[in-house]
Amino acid sequence: MKRSAFTLLETLLALMIFSLAVVALVEALNQLGNDTLHQRREAAVQERVRSLLVEHSRLPNAPEETKIEEEGVKFTIRRTKLDLKNRDGMPLSDLFEVRVTAEWLEGREPQTLSAETWVYPPLFRR
C-alpha cells in the first residue's frame, strides 16, 4: 500500500522540532539584546569616567575626595598628593594622582570601572 499523506505523529514531531528552533532563536535574540544594552551602558559609564577625570585634573584646588551619583552609577573621584623626587633627590611638589572609580549594578552583578592620571596643576594656571 502506498502512503500519500503525513501521519499525525510525523506532523507533531515536525511541529516540535520547529518550535524548539523558534525558542532557541528567540533566546539568542534576547541574549543579543541584553549584551547590546550592557555594552551601551558600559560605554556611557566609560565616557563619563573619562570626562570626570579630565575635569578634575584641570581644577587647581580640587577637593581630596568627591562622590557623585548619576543614573544608578556611583562615581568616586580621589585626588592624592604624590611624594616623588627627581634625579637629584629634590621633592616634586604639586604633583597629584587623580583616580575616578565608577560602581554600578548590571542585573545582580556589581560592576567597577576606574581610570587614573597624574596631574601637575601649575601647567593649567593662567
Contact map, one row per residue, 1 for C-alpha under 8 A:
111000000000000000000000000000000000000000000000000000000000000000000000000000000000000000000000000000000000000000000000000000
111100000000000000000000000000000000000000000000000000000000000000000000000000000000000000000000000000000000000000000000000000
111110000000000000000000000000000000000000000000000000000000000000000000000000000000000000000000000000000000000000000000000000
011111000000000000000000000000000000000000000000000000000000000000000000000000000000000000000000000000000000000000000000000000
001111100000000000000000000000000000000000000000000000000000000000000000000000000000000000000000000000000000000000000000000000
000111110110000000000000000000000000000000000000000000000000000000000000000000000000000000000000000000000000000000000000000000
000011111110000000000000000000000000000000000000000000000000000000000000000000000000000000000000000000000000000000000000000000
000001111111000000000000000000000000000000000000000000000000000000000000000000000000000000000000000000000000000000000000000000
000000111111100000000000000000000000000000000000000000000000000000000000000000000000000000000000000000000000000000000000000000
000001111111110000000000000000000000000000000000000000000000000000000000000000000000000000000000000000000000000000000000000000
000001111111111000000000000000000000000000000000000000000000000000000000000000000000000000000000000000000000000000000000000000
000000011111111100000000000000000000000000000000000000000000000000000000000000000000000000000000000000000000000000000000000000
000000001111111110000000000000000000000000000000000000000000000000000000000000000000000000000000000000000000000000000000000000
000000000111111111000000000000000000000000000000000000000000000000000000000000000000000000000000000000000000000000000000000000
000000000011111111100000000000000000000000000000000000000000000000000000000000000000000000000000000000000000000000000000000000
000000000001111111110000000000000000000000000000000000000000000000000000000000000000000000000000000000000000000000000000000000
000000000000111111111000000000000000000000000000000000000000000000000000000000000000000000000000000000000000000000000000000000
000000000000011111111100000000000000000000000000000000000000000000000000000000000000000000000000000000000000000000000000000000
000000000000001111111110000000000000000000000000000000000000000000000000000000000000000000000000000000000000000000000000000000
000000000000000111111111000000000000000000000000000000000000000000000000000000000000000000000000000000000000000000000000000000
000000000000000011111111100000000000000000000000000000000000000000000000000000000000000000000000000000000000000000000000000000
000000000000000001111111110000000000000000000000000000000000000000000000000000000000000000000000000000000000000000000000000000
000000000000000000111111111000000000000000000000000000000000000000000000000000000000000000000000000000000000000000000000000000
000000000000000000011111111100000000000000000000000000000000000000000000000000000000000000000000000000000000000000000000000000
000000000000000000001111111110000000000000000000000000000000000000000000000000000000000000000000000000000000000000000000000000
000000000000000000000111111111000000000000000000000000000000000000000000000000000000000000000000000000000000000000000000000000
000000000000000000000011111111100000000000000000000000000000000000000000000000000000000000000000000000000000000000000000000000
000000000000000000000001111111110000000000000000000000000000000000000000000000000000000000000000000000000000000000000000000000
000000000000000000000000111111111000000000000000000000000000000000000000000000000000000000000000000000000000000000000000000000
000000000000000000000000011111111100000000000000000000000000000000000000000000000000000000000000000000000000000000000000000000
000000000000000000000000001111111110000000000000000000000000000000000000000000000000000000000000000000000000000000000000000000
000000000000000000000000000111111111000000000000000000000000000000000000000000000000000000000000000000000000000000000000000000
000000000000000000000000000011111111100000000000000000000000000000000000000000000000000000000000000000000000000000000000000000
000000000000000000000000000001111111110000000000000000000000000000000000000000000000000000000000000000000000000000000000000000
000000000000000000000000000000111111111000000000000000000000000000000000000000000000000000000000000000000000000000000000000000
000000000000000000000000000000011111111100000000000000000000000000000000000000000000000000000000000000000000000000000000000000
000000000000000000000000000000001111111110000000000000000000000000000000000000000000000000000000000000000000000000000000000000
000000000000000000000000000000000111111111000000000000000000000000000000000000000000000000000000000000000100000000000000000000
000000000000000000000000000000000011111111100000000000000000000000000000000000000000000000000000000000000000000000000000000000
000000000000000000000000000000000001111111110000000000000000000000000000000000000000000000000000000000000000000000000000000000
000000000000000000000000000000000000111111111000000000000000000000000000000000000000000000000000000000000000000000000000000000
000000000000000000000000000000000000011111111100000000000000000000000000000000000000000000000000000000000000000000000000000000
000000000000000000000000000000000000001111111110000000000000000000000000000000000000000000000000000000000000000000000000000000
000000000000000000000000000000000000000111111111000000000000000000000000000000000000000000000000000000000000000000000000000000
000000000000000000000000000000000000000011111111100000000000000000000000100000000000000000000000000001000000000000000000000000
000000000000000000000000000000000000000001111111110000000000000000000000000000000000000000000000000000000000000010000000000000
000000000000000000000000000000000000000000111111111000000000000000000000000000000000000000000000000000000000000000000000000000
000000000000000000000000000000000000000000011111111100000000000000000000000000000000000000000000000000000000000000000000000000
000000000000000000000000000000000000000000001111111110000000000000000000001000000000000000000000000111000000000001100000000000
000000000000000000000000000000000000000000000111111111000000000000000000000000000000000000000000000000000000000000100000000000
000000000000000000000000000000000000000000000011111111100000000000000000000000000000000000000000000000000000000000000000000000
000000000000000000000000000000000000000000000001111111110000000000000000000010000000000000000000000100000000000000000000000000
000000000000000000000000000000000000000000000000111111111000000000000000000010000000000000000000011100000000000000111000000000
000000000000000000000000000000000000000000000000011111111100000000000000000000000000000000000000000000000000000000000000000000
000000000000000000000000000000000000000000000000001111111110000000000000000000000000000000000000000000000000000000000000000000
000000000000000000000000000000000000000000000000000111111110010000000000000010000000000000000000010000000000000000000000000000
000000000000000000000000000000000000000000000000000011111110000000000000000000000000000000000000010000000000000000001110100000
000000000000000000000000000000000000000000000000000001111111000000000000000000000000000000000000000000000000000000000000100100
000000000000000000000000000000000000000000000000000000111111110000000000000000000000000000000000000000000000000000000000100000
000000000000000000000000000000000000000000000000000000000111110000000000000000000000000000000000000000000000000000000000110110
000000000000000000000000000000000000000000000000000000000011111000000000000000000000000000000000000000000000000000000000000000
000000000000000000000000000000000000000000000000000000010011111100000000000000100000000000000000000000000000000000000000000000
000000000000000000000000000000000000000000000000000000000000111111000000000000100000000000000000000000000000000000000000000000
000000000000000000000000000000000000000000000000000000000000011111000000000011110000000000000000000000000000000000000000000000
000000000000000000000000000000000000000000000000000000000000001111100000000111100000000000000000000000000000000000000000000000
000000000000000000000000000000000000000000000000000000000000001111110000000111000000000000000000000000000000000000000000000000
000000000000000000000000000000000000000000000000000000000000000011111000011110000000000000000000000000000000000000000000000000
000000000000000000000000000000000000000000000000000000000000000001111100011100000000000000000000000000000000000000000000000000
000000000000000000000000000000000000000000000000000000000000000000111111111000000000000000000000000000000000000000000000000000
000000000000000000000000000000000000000000000000000000000000000000011111111000000000000000000000000000000000000000000000000000
000000000000000000000000000000000000000000000000000000000000000000001111100000000000000000000000000000000000000000000000000000
000000000000000000000000000000000000000000000000000000000000000000001111110000000000000000000000000000011000000000000000000000
000000000000000000000000000000000000000000001000000000000000000000001111111000000000000000000000000001111000000000000000000000
000000000000000000000000000000000000000000000000000000000000000000111101111100000000000000000000000001110000000000000000000000
000000000000000000000000000000000000000000000000100000000000000000111100111110000000000000000000000111100000000000000000000000
000000000000000000000000000000000000000000000000000000000000000011110000011111000000000000000000001111000000000000000000000000
000000000000000000000000000000000000000000000000000110010000000111100000001111100000000000000000011110000000000000000000000000
000000000000000000000000000000000000000000000000000000000000000111000000000111110000000000000000111100000000000000000000000000
000000000000000000000000000000000000000000000000000000000000011110000000000011111000000000000001111000000000000000000000000000
000000000000000000000000000000000000000000000000000000000000000100000000000001111100000000000001110000000000000000000000000000
000000000000000000000000000000000000000000000000000000000000000000000000000000111110000000000111100000000000000000000000000000
000000000000000000000000000000000000000000000000000000000000000000000000000000011111000000000111100000000000000000000000000000
000000000000000000000000000000000000000000000000000000000000000000000000000000001111100000111010000000000000000000000000000000
000000000000000000000000000000000000000000000000000000000000000000000000000000000111110000111000000000000000000000000000000000
000000000000000000000000000000000000000000000000000000000000000000000000000000000011111111110000000000000000000000000000000000
000000000000000000000000000000000000000000000000000000000000000000000000000000000001111111110000000000000000000000000000000000
000000000000000000000000000000000000000000000000000000000000000000000000000000000000111111000000000000000000000000000000000000
000000000000000000000000000000000000000000000000000000000000000000000000000000000000111111000000000000000000000000000000000000
000000000000000000000000000000000000000000000000000000000000000000000000000000000000111111100000000000000000000000000000000000
000000000000000000000000000000000000000000000000000000000000000000000000000000000000111111110000000000000000000000000000000000
000000000000000000000000000000000000000000000000000000000000000000000000000000000011110011111000000000000000000000000000000000
000000000000000000000000000000000000000000000000000000000000000000000000000000000011110001111110000000000000000000000000000000
000000000000000000000000000000000000000000000000000000000000000000000000000000000011000000111110000000000000000000000000000000
000000000000000000000000000000000000000000000000000000000000000000000000000000001100000000011111000000000000000000000001110000
000000000000000000000000000000000000000000000000000000000000000000000000000000001110000000011111100000000000000000000111100000
000000000000000000000000000000000000000000000000000000000000000000000000000000111100000000000111110000000000000000000111000000
000000000000000000000000000000000000000000000000000000000000000000000000000001111100000000000011111000000000000000011110000000
000000000000000000000000000000000000000000000000000010011000000000000000000011110000000000000001111100000000000000011110000000
000000000000000000000000000000000000000000000000000010000000000000000000000111100000000000000000111110000000000001111000000000
000000000000000000000000000000000000000000000000100110000000000000000000001111000000000000000000011111000000000001110000000000
000000000000000000000000000000000000000000000000100000000000000000000000001110000000000000000000001111100000000111100000000000
000000000000000000000000000000000000000000001000100000000000000000000000111100000000000000000000000111110000000111000000000000
000000000000000000000000000000000000000000000000000000000000000000000000111000000000000000000000000011111000011110000000000000
000000000000000000000000000000000000000000000000000000000000000000000001110000000000000000000000000001111100011100000000000000
000000000000000000000000000000000000000000000000000000000000000000000001100000000000000000000000000000111111111000000000000000
000000000000000000000000000000000000010000000000000000000000000000000000000000000000000000000000000000011111111000000000000000
000000000000000000000000000000000000000000000000000000000000000000000000000000000000000000000000000000001111100000000000000000
000000000000000000000000000000000000000000000000000000000000000000000000000000000000000000000000000000001111110000000000000000
000000000000000000000000000000000000000000000000000000000000000000000000000000000000000000000000000000001111111000000000000000
000000000000000000000000000000000000000000000000000000000000000000000000000000000000000000000000000000111101111100000000000000
000000000000000000000000000000000000000000000000000000000000000000000000000000000000000000000000000000111100111110000000000000
000000000000000000000000000000000000000000000000000000000000000000000000000000000000000000000000000011110000011111000000000000
000000000000000000000000000000000000000000000100000000000000000000000000000000000000000000000000000011100000001111100000000000
000000000000000000000000000000000000000000000000100000000000000000000000000000000000000000000000001111000000000111110000000000
000000000000000000000000000000000000000000000000110010000000000000000000000000000000000000000000001110000000000011111000000000
000000000000000000000000000000000000000000000000000010000000000000000000000000000000000000000000111100000000000001111100000000
000000000000000000000000000000000000000000000000000010001000000000000000000000000000000000000000111000000000000000111110000000
000000000000000000000000000000000000000000000000000000001000000000000000000000000000000000000011110000000000000000011111000000
000000000000000000000000000000000000000000000000000000001000000000000000000000000000000000000011110000000000000000001111100000
000000000000000000000000000000000000000000000000000000000000000000000000000000000000000000000111000000000000000000000111111100
000000000000000000000000000000000000000000000000000000001111000000000000000000000000000000000110000000000000000000000011111110
000000000000000000000000000000000000000000000000000000000001000000000000000000000000000000000100000000000000000000000001111110
000000000000000000000000000000000000000000000000000000000000000000000000000000000000000000000000000000000000000000000001111110
000000000000000000000000000000000000000000000000000000000101000000000000000000000000000000000000000000000000000000000001111111
000000000000000000000000000000000000000000000000000000000001000000000000000000000000000000000000000000000000000000000000111111
000000000000000000000000000000000000000000000000000000000000000000000000000000000000000000000000000000000000000000000000000111
